[in-house]
Amino acid sequence: NVELLGGWTLANPEREDVQEAAKEAVEAFNLKSKAKKYFRLINVTSASTQ
């Protein structure tokens, strides 16, 4: 199989950069959310990179 240029590829969800991106995404969501309760990151089950 040949991967498409710019296509999505699977990434290890335990990678440090994946974990950091997920953490930052949850923090950004909580900052903009008007909900009274916050979300928290439990685990990353899958990840893709482009």
Residue, then its C-alpha position, 0 to 999 in steps of 0.5 A: n500500500v502506498e500512502l497518499l501525500g497529505g493523507w491520514t496515518l495512524a499514530n501511537p496514542e501513547r506518544e508524548d506529542v499525542q498526549e500533549a495535544a490531547k491535553e491541550a485540546v481538553e484545556a482549550f475546550n474547557l476555557k471556551s465552554k460555558a458549562k458549569k462542569y469541566f471535562r477531563l482527559i481520561n485516556v487516548t484510545s486512537a490517534s492519526t496524523q496528517 
